[in-house]
Amino acid sequence: MNVLEIPDIDLKKELKKCNSMEDLVGKNGLMQRLFRSIIQQFLEAEMDITFSKLGKYTGSINYKV
């Protein structure tokens, strides 16, 4: 099982920088930066599982570029 890599962010320092809701939840806001890499890791893990199962039935599948 892969280990989840948590973004290295000083949360208290970053929260002090937030002056508006946009800074917190906007396109490049704190929440987006926190969850972007975690969600990417979940999606990659799901693809690994799905394609490894498909590979068992159809032969080798290489989906990564």
C-alpha positions as a Markdown table, in Angstrom:
| # | Residue | x | y | z |
|---|---|---|---|---|
| 1 | Met | 0.0 | 0.0 | 0.0 |
| 2 | Asn | 1.3 | 3.5 | -0.9 |
| 3 | Val | 1.9 | 6.1 | 1.8 |
| 4 | Leu | -0.2 | 9.3 | 1.5 |
| 5 | Glu | 2.1 | 12.3 | 1.2 |
| 6 | Ile | 0.7 | 15.3 | 3.1 |
| 7 | Pro | 1.6 | 18.7 | 1.7 |
| 8 | Asp | 4.3 | 20.4 | 3.9 |
| 9 | Ile | 2.5 | 23.6 | 4.8 |
| 10 | Asp | 2.7 | 25.7 | 8.0 |
| 11 | Leu | -1.1 | 25.9 | 8.5 |
| 12 | Lys | -1.0 | 28.7 | 11.1 |
| 13 | Lys | 1.3 | 30.9 | 9.0 |
| 14 | Glu | -0.8 | 30.3 | 5.8 |
| 15 | Leu | -4.1 | 31.1 | 7.7 |
| 16 | Lys | -2.7 | 34.4 | 8.8 |
| 17 | Lys | -2.1 | 35.3 | 5.1 |
| 18 | Cys | -5.8 | 34.7 | 4.3 |
| 19 | Asn | -7.6 | 38.1 | 4.1 |
| 20 | Ser | -10.6 | 37.0 | 2.2 |
| 21 | Met | -12.7 | 34.0 | 1.4 |
| 22 | Glu | -11.0 | 33.9 | -2.0 |
| 23 | Asp | -7.6 | 33.5 | -0.2 |
| 24 | Leu | -9.1 | 30.5 | 1.7 |
| 25 | Val | -11.3 | 28.7 | -0.8 |
| 26 | Gly | -10.6 | 30.4 | -4.2 |
| 27 | Lys | -8.9 | 28.8 | -7.2 |
| 28 | Asn | -5.4 | 29.1 | -5.8 |
| 29 | Gly | -6.6 | 29.4 | -2.2 |
| 30 | Leu | -5.2 | 27.6 | 0.8 |
| 31 | Met | -7.8 | 24.8 | 0.7 |
| 32 | Gln | -7.0 | 24.2 | -3.0 |
| 33 | Arg | -3.3 | 23.9 | -2.3 |
| 34 | Leu | -3.9 | 21.6 | 0.7 |
| 35 | Phe | -6.1 | 19.1 | -1.2 |
| 36 | Arg | -4.7 | 19.3 | -4.7 |
| 37 | Ser | -1.9 | 16.8 | -4.1 |
| 38 | Ile | -4.0 | 14.5 | -1.9 |
| 39 | Ile | -6.8 | 14.2 | -4.4 |
| 40 | Gln | -4.2 | 13.6 | -7.2 |
| 41 | Gln | -2.7 | 10.8 | -5.1 |
| 42 | Phe | -6.2 | 9.2 | -4.6 |
| 43 | Leu | -6.9 | 9.4 | -8.3 |
| 44 | Glu | -3.6 | 7.8 | -9.2 |
| 45 | Ala | -4.1 | 5.0 | -6.7 |
| 46 | Glu | -7.6 | 4.4 | -8.1 |
| 47 | Met | -6.2 | 4.2 | -11.6 |
| 48 | Asp | -3.4 | 1.9 | -10.5 |
| 49 | Ile | -6.0 | -0.5 | -9.0 |
| 50 | Thr | -8.4 | -0.3 | -11.9 |
| 51 | Phe | -5.8 | -0.8 | -14.6 |
| 52 | Ser | -4.0 | -3.6 | -12.7 |
| 53 | Lys | -7.4 | -5.4 | -12.6 |
| 54 | Leu | -7.9 | -4.8 | -16.3 |
| 55 | Gly | -4.4 | -5.9 | -17.1 |
| 56 | Lys | -5.2 | -9.3 | -15.6 |
| 57 | Tyr | -8.0 | -9.8 | -18.0 |
| 58 | Thr | -6.6 | -8.1 | -21.2 |
| 59 | Gly | -2.9 | -8.4 | -20.8 |
| 60 | Ser | -0.5 | -5.6 | -19.9 |
| 61 | Ile | -1.8 | -2.1 | -19.9 |
| 62 | Asn | 0.5 | 0.9 | -19.7 |
| 63 | Tyr | -1.5 | 4.1 | -19.1 |
| 64 | Lys | 1.2 | 6.4 | -17.7 |
| 65 | Val | 3.1 | 8.6 | -20.1 |
